[in-house]
Amino acid sequence: LHAGVPAVAAIGLSPLLYGLVSPAGRLVQTVYPASFATQLSIFDMNMRPGPSKWPAPGCTNPDRSKCPMGTNPGRTHRFYTGTPVLPFGFGLSFSIFAY
């Protein structure tokens, strides 16, 4: 167990140390496949999936108007339509959950 700065983390760690909560490690971001970077322009800030207003990455034509438009696969765990390598919230727990 790494507490970082113990004086600051003492209040946050006390429920864990006294067994009031279960320790868990969860991802705080979605890990996308490598193909995600080839589909989405860095200038496209749309969250929802769909056609992009920007050229597809990897177009080598100096005249950008002749490049094919990219496709936005969706950003964040809410809108991404593909299968992530590791989804948001993936991780371990020392408890058993029943839903």
A tleap script that builds the chain and sets N, CA, C and O, in Angstrom:
source leaprc.protein.ff14SB
mol = sequence {
  NLEU HIE ALA GLY VAL PRO ALA VAL ALA ALA
  ILE GLY LEU SER PRO LEU LEU TYR GLY LEU
  VAL SER PRO ALA GLY ARG LEU VAL GLN THR
  VAL TYR PRO ALA SER PHE ALA THR GLN LEU
  SER ILE PHE ASP MET ASN MET ARG PRO GLY
  PRO SER LYS TRP PRO ALA PRO GLY CYS THR
  ASN PRO ASP ARG SER LYS CYS PRO MET GLY
  THR ASN PRO GLY ARG THR HIE ARG PHE TYR
  THR GLY THR PRO VAL LEU PRO PHE GLY PHE
  GLY LEU SER PHE SER ILE PHE ALA CTYR
}
set mol.1.N position { 0.854 -1.178 0.000 }
set mol.1.CA position { 0.000 0.000 0.000 }
set mol.1.C position { 0.891 1.230 0.000 }
set mol.1.O position { 1.709 1.418 0.901 }
set mol.2.N position { 0.726 2.063 -1.017 }
set mol.2.CA position { 1.512 3.296 -1.132 }
set mol.2.C position { 0.605 4.474 -0.817 }
set mol.2.O position { -0.404 4.677 -1.493 }
set mol.3.N position { 0.945 5.239 0.182 }
set mol.3.CA position { 0.089 6.342 0.630 }
set mol.3.C position { 0.495 7.683 0.048 }
set mol.3.O position { -0.235 8.659 0.224 }
set mol.4.N position { 1.621 7.774 -0.633 }
set mol.4.CA position { 2.062 9.057 -1.176 }
set mol.4.C position { 2.536 9.950 -0.060 }
set mol.4.O position { 3.596 9.704 0.517 }
set mol.5.N position { 1.782 10.981 0.260 }
set mol.5.CA position { 2.086 11.877 1.378 }
set mol.5.C position { 1.192 11.451 2.537 }
set mol.5.O position { 0.020 11.826 2.566 }
set mol.6.N position { 1.708 10.680 3.491 }
set mol.6.CA position { 0.867 10.108 4.541 }
set mol.6.C position { 0.063 11.121 5.345 }
set mol.6.O position { -1.063 10.824 5.746 }
set mol.7.N position { 0.610 12.312 5.591 }
set mol.7.CA position { -0.131 13.288 6.377 }
set mol.7.C position { -1.403 13.722 5.655 }
set mol.7.O position { -2.426 13.966 6.295 }
set mol.8.N position { -1.349 13.818 4.351 }
set mol.8.CA position { -2.509 14.229 3.569 }
set mol.8.C position { -3.451 13.050 3.346 }
set mol.8.O position { -4.670 13.221 3.358 }
set mol.9.N position { -2.896 11.855 3.143 }
set mol.9.CA position { -3.703 10.684 2.802 }
set mol.9.C position { -4.250 9.945 4.016 }
set mol.9.O position { -4.999 8.983 3.850 }
set mol.10.N position { -3.904 10.357 5.220 }
set mol.10.CA position { -4.308 9.618 6.415 }
set mol.10.C position { -5.820 9.533 6.551 }
set mol.10.O position { -6.346 8.473 6.892 }
set mol.11.N position { -6.518 10.606 6.299 }
set mol.11.CA position { -7.985 10.592 6.420 }
set mol.11.C position { -8.580 9.698 5.338 }
set mol.11.O position { -9.535 8.967 5.600 }
set mol.12.N position { -8.032 9.746 4.138 }
set mol.12.CA position { -8.534 8.921 3.051 }
set mol.12.C position { -8.224 7.452 3.224 }
set mol.12.O position { -8.970 6.608 2.729 }
set mol.13.N position { -7.146 7.121 3.910 }
set mol.13.CA position { -6.748 5.726 4.104 }
set mol.13.C position { -7.370 5.070 5.330 }
set mol.13.O position { -7.417 3.842 5.413 }
set mol.14.N position { -7.843 5.856 6.271 }
set mol.14.CA position { -8.336 5.252 7.507 }
set mol.14.C position { -9.503 4.285 7.291 }
set mol.14.O position { -9.506 3.232 7.928 }
set mol.15.N position { -10.498 4.566 6.435 }
set mol.15.CA position { -11.559 3.567 6.226 }
set mol.15.C position { -11.014 2.264 5.630 }
set mol.15.O position { -11.524 1.182 5.918 }
set mol.16.N position { -9.986 2.376 4.806 }
set mol.16.CA position { -9.370 1.192 4.206 }
set mol.16.C position { -8.614 0.383 5.260 }
set mol.16.O position { -8.731 -0.841 5.316 }
set mol.17.N position { -7.850 1.067 6.079 }
set mol.17.CA position { -7.054 0.379 7.092 }
set mol.17.C position { -7.915 -0.272 8.165 }
set mol.17.O position { -7.526 -1.297 8.725 }
set mol.18.N position { -9.073 0.302 8.461 }
set mol.18.CA position { -9.957 -0.256 9.482 }
set mol.18.C position { -10.994 -1.219 8.918 }
set mol.18.O position { -11.868 -1.683 9.650 }
set mol.19.N position { -10.909 -1.525 7.629 }
set mol.19.CA position { -11.774 -2.529 7.027 }
set mol.19.C position { -13.185 -2.060 6.723 }
set mol.19.O position { -14.084 -2.883 6.551 }
set mol.20.N position { -13.396 -0.752 6.654 }
set mol.20.CA position { -14.730 -0.235 6.354 }
set mol.20.C position { -15.039 -0.254 4.861 }
set mol.20.O position { -16.203 -0.281 4.461 }
set mol.21.N position { -13.998 -0.239 4.045 }
set mol.21.CA position { -14.162 -0.302 2.586 }
set mol.21.C position { -13.194 -1.339 2.030 }
set mol.21.O position { -12.207 -1.691 2.677 }
set mol.22.N position { -13.479 -1.818 0.842 }
set mol.22.CA position { -12.637 -2.812 0.187 }
set mol.22.C position { -11.651 -2.118 -0.744 }
set mol.22.O position { -12.048 -1.258 -1.531 }
set mol.23.N position { -10.360 -2.481 -0.666 }
set mol.23.CA position { -9.404 -1.878 -1.601 }
set mol.23.C position { -9.647 -2.399 -3.011 }
set mol.23.O position { -9.999 -3.562 -3.207 }
set mol.24.N position { -9.455 -1.532 -3.971 }
set mol.24.CA position { -9.639 -1.917 -5.371 }
set mol.24.C position { -8.743 -1.047 -6.241 }
set mol.24.O position { -8.386 0.068 -5.861 }
set mol.25.N position { -8.392 -1.554 -7.382 }
set mol.25.CA position { -7.616 -0.804 -8.370 }
set mol.25.C position { -8.410 -0.745 -9.659 }
set mol.25.O position { -8.673 -1.778 -10.273 }
set mol.26.N position { -8.785 0.420 -10.065 }
set mol.26.CA position { -9.601 0.584 -11.264 }
set mol.26.C position { -8.919 1.557 -12.230 }
set mol.26.O position { -8.244 2.498 -11.812 }
set mol.27.N position { -9.111 1.308 -13.533 }
set mol.27.CA position { -8.591 2.232 -14.537 }
set mol.27.C position { -9.432 3.503 -14.548 }
set mol.27.O position { -10.657 3.448 -14.438 }
set mol.28.N position { -8.777 4.627 -14.678 }
set mol.28.CA position { -9.481 5.900 -14.733 }
set mol.28.C position { -9.578 6.417 -16.167 }
set mol.28.O position { -10.039 7.535 -16.397 }
set mol.29.N position { -9.147 5.611 -17.122 }
set mol.29.CA position { -9.258 5.972 -18.535 }
set mol.29.C position { -9.471 4.721 -19.365 }
set mol.29.O position { -9.217 3.610 -18.900 }
set mol.30.N position { -9.931 4.896 -20.577 }
set mol.30.CA position { -10.125 3.795 -21.503 }
set mol.30.C position { -8.857 3.625 -22.324 }
set mol.30.O position { -8.295 4.611 -22.801 }
set mol.31.N position { -8.400 2.394 -22.497 }
set mol.31.CA position { -7.229 2.118 -23.327 }
set mol.31.C position { -7.744 1.645 -24.682 }
set mol.31.O position { -8.352 0.581 -24.796 }
set mol.32.N position { -7.485 2.467 -25.715 }
set mol.32.CA position { -7.986 2.187 -27.050 }
set mol.32.C position { -6.979 1.350 -27.840 }
set mol.32.O position { -5.788 1.365 -27.529 }
set mol.33.N position { -7.447 0.614 -28.867 }
set mol.33.CA position { -6.514 -0.127 -29.717 }
set mol.33.C position { -5.678 0.841 -30.562 }
set mol.33.O position { -6.027 2.014 -30.695 }
set mol.34.N position { -4.585 0.348 -31.128 }
set mol.34.CA position { -3.697 1.190 -31.925 }
set mol.34.C position { -4.408 1.765 -33.151 }
set mol.34.O position { -4.038 2.839 -33.625 }
set mol.35.N position { -5.405 1.081 -33.662 }
set mol.35.CA position { -6.119 1.560 -34.848 }
set mol.35.C position { -6.917 2.834 -34.566 }
set mol.35.O position { -7.306 3.532 -35.502 }
set mol.36.N position { -7.165 3.144 -33.309 }
set mol.36.CA position { -7.900 4.361 -32.941 }
set mol.36.C position { -7.186 5.600 -33.467 }
set mol.36.O position { -7.836 6.533 -33.939 }
set mol.37.N position { -5.872 5.622 -33.394 }
set mol.37.CA position { -5.095 6.784 -33.817 }
set mol.37.C position { -5.121 6.978 -35.327 }
set mol.37.O position { -4.940 8.099 -35.801 }
set mol.38.N position { -5.341 5.917 -36.088 }
set mol.38.CA position { -5.368 6.045 -37.546 }
set mol.38.C position { -6.747 6.426 -38.064 }
set mol.38.O position { -6.885 6.739 -39.246 }
set mol.39.N position { -7.763 6.410 -37.223 }
set mol.39.CA position { -9.121 6.754 -37.644 }
set mol.39.C position { -9.487 8.199 -37.356 }
set mol.39.O position { -10.346 8.764 -38.032 }
set mol.40.N position { -8.861 8.796 -36.381 }
set mol.40.CA position { -9.321 10.073 -35.841 }
set mol.40.C position { -8.270 11.161 -36.007 }
set mol.40.O position { -7.113 10.983 -35.627 }
set mol.41.N position { -8.684 12.294 -36.581 }
set mol.41.CA position { -7.799 13.446 -36.684 }
set mol.41.C position { -7.671 14.100 -35.310 }
set mol.41.O position { -8.623 14.114 -34.529 }
set mol.42.N position { -6.497 14.637 -35.025 }
set mol.42.CA position { -6.310 15.294 -33.731 }
set mol.42.C position { -7.099 16.598 -33.643 }
set mol.42.O position { -7.257 17.154 -32.557 }
set mol.43.N position { -7.593 17.087 -34.777 }
set mol.43.CA position { -8.368 18.324 -34.786 }
set mol.43.C position { -9.856 18.084 -34.572 }
set mol.43.O position { -10.596 19.029 -34.296 }
set mol.44.N position { -10.305 16.851 -34.694 }
set mol.44.CA position { -11.720 16.516 -34.540 }
set mol.44.C position { -12.030 16.359 -33.053 }
set mol.44.O position { -11.566 15.414 -32.415 }
set mol.45.N position { -12.814 17.283 -32.505 }
set mol.45.CA position { -13.125 17.259 -31.078 }
set mol.45.C position { -14.538 16.758 -30.780 }
set mol.45.O position { -15.006 16.870 -29.647 }
set mol.46.N position { -15.221 16.208 -31.788 }
set mol.46.CA position { -16.551 15.649 -31.539 }
set mol.46.C position { -16.449 14.452 -30.607 }
set mol.46.O position { -15.514 13.658 -30.709 }
set mol.47.N position { -17.386 14.324 -29.719 }
set mol.47.CA position { -17.423 13.182 -28.808 }
set mol.47.C position { -18.141 11.994 -29.428 }
set mol.47.O position { -17.718 10.850 -29.263 }
set mol.48.N position { -19.218 12.263 -30.135 }
set mol.48.CA position { -20.056 11.196 -30.677 }
set mol.48.C position { -19.474 10.652 -31.979 }
set mol.48.O position { -18.833 11.388 -32.729 }
set mol.49.N position { -19.697 9.355 -32.253 }
set mol.49.CA position { -19.170 8.765 -33.482 }
set mol.49.C position { -19.877 9.300 -34.721 }
set mol.49.O position { -21.029 9.729 -34.665 }
set mol.50.N position { -19.157 9.262 -35.843 }
set mol.50.CA position { -19.734 9.695 -37.108 }
set mol.50.C position { -18.676 10.230 -38.043 }
set mol.50.O position { -17.485 10.151 -37.744 }
set mol.51.N position { -19.094 10.776 -39.177 }
set mol.51.CA position { -18.123 11.317 -40.124 }
set mol.51.C position { -17.434 12.548 -39.554 }
set mol.51.O position { -18.023 13.310 -38.787 }
set mol.52.N position { -16.190 12.728 -39.938 }
set mol.52.CA position { -15.392 13.838 -39.442 }
set mol.52.C position { -15.349 14.954 -40.480 }
set mol.52.O position { -15.487 14.697 -41.676 }
set mol.53.N position { -15.162 16.165 -40.037 }
set mol.53.CA position { -14.997 17.301 -40.937 }
set mol.53.C position { -13.532 17.501 -41.312 }
set mol.53.O position { -13.196 18.413 -42.067 }
set mol.54.N position { -12.665 16.645 -40.783 }
set mol.54.CA position { -11.228 16.775 -41.005 }
set mol.54.C position { -10.713 15.598 -41.820 }
set mol.54.O position { -11.287 14.510 -41.767 }
set mol.55.N position { -9.629 15.804 -42.579 }
set mol.55.CA position { -9.052 14.702 -43.363 }
set mol.55.C position { -8.567 13.576 -42.465 }
set mol.55.O position { -8.174 13.789 -41.317 }
set mol.56.N position { -8.606 12.377 -43.019 }
set mol.56.CA position { -8.142 11.202 -42.276 }
set mol.56.C position { -6.644 11.309 -42.004 }
set mol.56.O position { -5.904 11.808 -42.852 }
set mol.57.N position { -6.186 10.856 -40.853 }
set mol.57.CA position { -4.755 10.859 -40.570 }
set mol.57.C position { -4.028 9.942 -41.562 }
set mol.57.O position { -4.582 8.942 -42.018 }
set mol.58.N position { -2.814 10.289 -41.878 }
set mol.58.CA position { -2.016 9.455 -42.762 }
set mol.58.C position { -2.121 9.829 -44.229 }
set mol.58.O position { -1.454 9.221 -45.066 }
set mol.59.N position { -2.938 10.811 -44.559 }
set mol.59.CA position { -3.043 11.246 -45.953 }
set mol.59.C position { -1.781 12.027 -46.304 }
set mol.59.O position { -1.448 13.005 -45.635 }
set mol.60.N position { -1.083 11.598 -47.349 }
set mol.60.CA position { 0.192 12.224 -47.721 }
set mol.60.C position { 0.044 13.220 -48.859 }
set mol.60.O position { 1.039 13.810 -49.280 }
set mol.61.N position { -1.154 13.426 -49.367 }
set mol.61.CA position { -1.375 14.372 -50.450 }
set mol.61.C position { -1.170 15.789 -49.924 }
set mol.61.O position { -1.796 16.165 -48.934 }
set mol.62.N position { -0.303 16.590 -50.566 }
set mol.62.CA position { -0.086 17.956 -50.076 }
set mol.62.C position { -1.346 18.822 -50.163 }
set mol.62.O position { -1.502 19.775 -49.401 }
set mol.63.N position { -2.240 18.486 -51.094 }
set mol.63.CA position { -3.507 19.214 -51.201 }
set mol.63.C position { -4.528 18.518 -50.297 }
set mol.63.O position { -5.122 17.511 -50.680 }
set mol.64.N position { -4.724 19.062 -49.099 }
set mol.64.CA position { -5.595 18.425 -48.102 }
set mol.64.C position { -7.052 18.330 -48.559 }
set mol.64.O position { -7.804 17.505 -48.040 }
set mol.65.N position { -7.455 19.152 -49.510 }
set mol.65.CA position { -8.837 19.097 -49.974 }
set mol.65.C position { -9.124 17.815 -50.759 }
set mol.65.O position { -10.284 17.449 -50.949 }
set mol.66.N position { -8.066 17.134 -51.216 }
set mol.66.CA position { -8.243 15.884 -51.970 }
set mol.66.C position { -8.101 14.640 -51.088 }
set mol.66.O position { -8.207 13.514 -51.575 }
set mol.67.N position { -7.867 14.845 -49.821 }
set mol.67.CA position { -7.750 13.716 -48.888 }
set mol.67.C position { -9.150 13.234 -48.487 }
set mol.67.O position { -10.073 14.042 -48.384 }
set mol.68.N position { -9.312 11.931 -48.260 }
set mol.68.CA position { -10.612 11.452 -47.781 }
set mol.68.C position { -10.847 11.922 -46.343 }
set mol.68.O position { -9.914 12.042 -45.549 }
set mol.69.N position { -12.097 12.179 -46.037 }
set mol.69.CA position { -12.443 12.610 -44.686 }
set mol.69.C position { -12.337 11.436 -43.713 }
set mol.69.O position { -12.599 10.291 -44.084 }
set mol.70.N position { -11.963 11.715 -42.499 }
set mol.70.CA position { -11.823 10.684 -41.485 }
set mol.70.C position { -13.162 10.268 -40.902 }
set mol.70.O position { -14.195 10.871 -41.189 }
set mol.71.N position { -13.129 9.252 -40.098 }
set mol.71.CA position { -14.312 8.773 -39.393 }
set mol.71.C position { -14.019 8.807 -37.904 }
set mol.71.O position { -13.019 8.253 -37.445 }
set mol.72.N position { -14.882 9.448 -37.163 }
set mol.72.CA position { -14.714 9.532 -35.717 }
set mol.72.C position { -15.348 8.300 -35.077 }
set mol.72.O position { -16.563 8.122 -35.172 }
set mol.73.N position { -14.543 7.432 -34.417 }
set mol.73.CA position { -15.118 6.252 -33.771 }
set mol.73.C position { -15.775 6.550 -32.425 }
set mol.73.O position { -16.303 5.644 -31.780 }
set mol.74.N position { -15.745 7.802 -32.002 }
set mol.74.CA position { -16.309 8.175 -30.706 }
set mol.74.C position { -15.205 8.345 -29.676 }
set mol.74.O position { -14.221 7.606 -29.674 }
set mol.75.N position { -15.377 9.308 -28.818 }
set mol.75.CA position { -14.385 9.561 -27.763 }
set mol.75.C position { -15.000 9.219 -26.415 }
set mol.75.O position { -16.219 9.253 -26.248 }
set mol.76.N position { -14.180 8.903 -25.498 }
set mol.76.CA position { -14.513 8.545 -24.117 }
set mol.76.C position { -15.226 7.197 -24.050 }
set mol.76.O position { -15.686 6.670 -25.063 }
set mol.77.N position { -15.304 6.672 -22.880 }
set mol.77.CA position { -15.942 5.368 -22.682 }
set mol.77.C position { -17.432 5.405 -22.996 }
set mol.77.O position { -18.032 4.357 -23.234 }
set mol.78.N position { -18.031 6.569 -23.003 }
set mol.78.CA position { -19.473 6.679 -23.267 }
set mol.78.C position { -19.817 6.527 -24.743 }
set mol.78.O position { -20.845 5.939 -25.078 }
set mol.79.N position { -18.973 7.048 -25.628 }
set mol.79.CA position { -19.336 7.117 -27.036 }
set mol.79.C position { -18.504 6.228 -27.952 }
set mol.79.O position { -18.850 6.083 -29.125 }
set mol.80.N position { -17.442 5.639 -27.473 }
set mol.80.CA position { -16.603 4.796 -28.326 }
set mol.80.C position { -17.384 3.552 -28.732 }
set mol.80.O position { -17.912 2.839 -27.878 }
set mol.81.N position { -17.459 3.288 -30.049 }
set mol.81.CA position { -18.275 2.188 -30.543 }
set mol.81.C position { -17.490 0.899 -30.754 }
set mol.81.O position { -18.084 -0.162 -30.947 }
set mol.82.N position { -16.171 0.980 -30.720 }
set mol.82.CA position { -15.346 -0.221 -30.910 }
set mol.82.C position { -15.162 -0.982 -29.610 }
set mol.82.O position { -15.792 -0.675 -28.597 }
set mol.83.N position { -14.296 -1.972 -29.655 }
set mol.83.CA position { -13.970 -2.750 -28.459 }
set mol.83.C position { -12.648 -2.241 -27.892 }
set mol.83.O position { -11.614 -2.383 -28.543 }
set mol.84.N position { -12.653 -1.653 -26.700 }
set mol.84.CA position { -11.399 -1.142 -26.137 }
set mol.84.C position { -10.490 -2.277 -25.683 }
set mol.84.O position { -10.951 -3.380 -25.391 }
set mol.85.N position { -9.209 -1.994 -25.629 }
set mol.85.CA position { -8.253 -2.971 -25.109 }
set mol.85.C position { -8.548 -3.213 -23.627 }
set mol.85.O position { -8.638 -4.356 -23.179 }
set mol.86.N position { -8.694 -2.127 -22.881 }
set mol.86.CA position { -9.097 -2.186 -21.473 }
set mol.86.C position { -10.159 -1.114 -21.253 }
set mol.86.O position { -9.881 0.066 -21.466 }
set mol.87.N position { -11.367 -1.488 -20.834 }
set mol.87.CA position { -12.436 -0.497 -20.682 }
set mol.87.C position { -12.272 0.357 -19.424 }
set mol.87.O position { -11.550 -0.003 -18.494 }
set mol.88.N position { -12.958 1.487 -19.424 }
set mol.88.CA position { -12.990 2.373 -18.262 }
set mol.88.C position { -13.512 1.599 -17.054 }
set mol.88.O position { -14.512 0.889 -17.159 }
set mol.89.N position { -12.850 1.728 -15.923 }
set mol.89.CA position { -13.291 1.061 -14.706 }
set mol.89.C position { -12.810 -0.370 -14.565 }
set mol.89.O position { -13.139 -1.030 -13.580 }
set mol.90.N position { -12.033 -0.871 -15.530 }
set mol.90.CA position { -11.528 -2.236 -15.456 }
set mol.90.C position { -10.528 -2.327 -14.308 }
set mol.90.O position { -9.750 -1.399 -14.085 }
set mol.91.N position { -10.547 -3.417 -13.599 }
set mol.91.CA position { -9.584 -3.567 -12.529 }
set mol.91.C position { -9.936 -4.699 -11.579 }
set mol.91.O position { -10.802 -5.531 -11.848 }
set mol.92.N position { -9.235 -4.696 -10.468 }
set mol.92.CA position { -9.352 -5.762 -9.477 }
set mol.92.C position { -10.053 -5.278 -8.220 }
set mol.92.O position { -10.054 -4.088 -7.905 }
set mol.93.N position { -10.637 -6.209 -7.523 }
set mol.93.CA position { -11.204 -5.925 -6.210 }
set mol.93.C position { -10.985 -7.148 -5.337 }
set mol.93.O position { -10.785 -8.253 -5.842 }
set mol.94.N position { -11.022 -6.956 -4.066 }
set mol.94.CA position { -10.854 -8.064 -3.131 }
set mol.94.C position { -12.191 -8.496 -2.559 }
set mol.94.O position { -12.244 -9.169 -1.529 }
set mol.95.N position { -13.270 -8.109 -3.225 }
set mol.95.CA position { -14.624 -8.469 -2.803 }
set mol.95.C position { -15.314 -9.247 -3.903 }
set mol.95.O position { -14.815 -9.323 -5.026 }
set mol.96.N position { -16.445 -9.817 -3.588 }
set mol.96.CA position { -17.281 -10.502 -4.561 }
set mol.96.C position { -18.547 -9.673 -4.737 }
set mol.96.O position { -19.206 -9.327 -3.756 }
set mol.97.N position { -18.889 -9.354 -5.986 }
set mol.97.CA position { -20.069 -8.544 -6.252 }
set mol.97.C position { -21.128 -9.399 -6.913 }
set mol.97.O position { -20.805 -10.263 -7.728 }
set mol.98.N position { -22.383 -9.173 -6.575 }
set mol.98.CA position { -23.507 -9.846 -7.212 }
set mol.98.C position { -24.456 -8.772 -7.703 }
set mol.98.O position { -24.861 -7.890 -6.945 }
set mol.99.N position { -24.810 -8.852 -8.985 }
set mol.99.CA position { -25.702 -7.842 -9.568 }
set mol.99.C position { -26.989 -8.479 -9.949 }
set mol.99.O position { -27.885 -7.805 -10.459 }
savepdb mol mol.pdb
quit
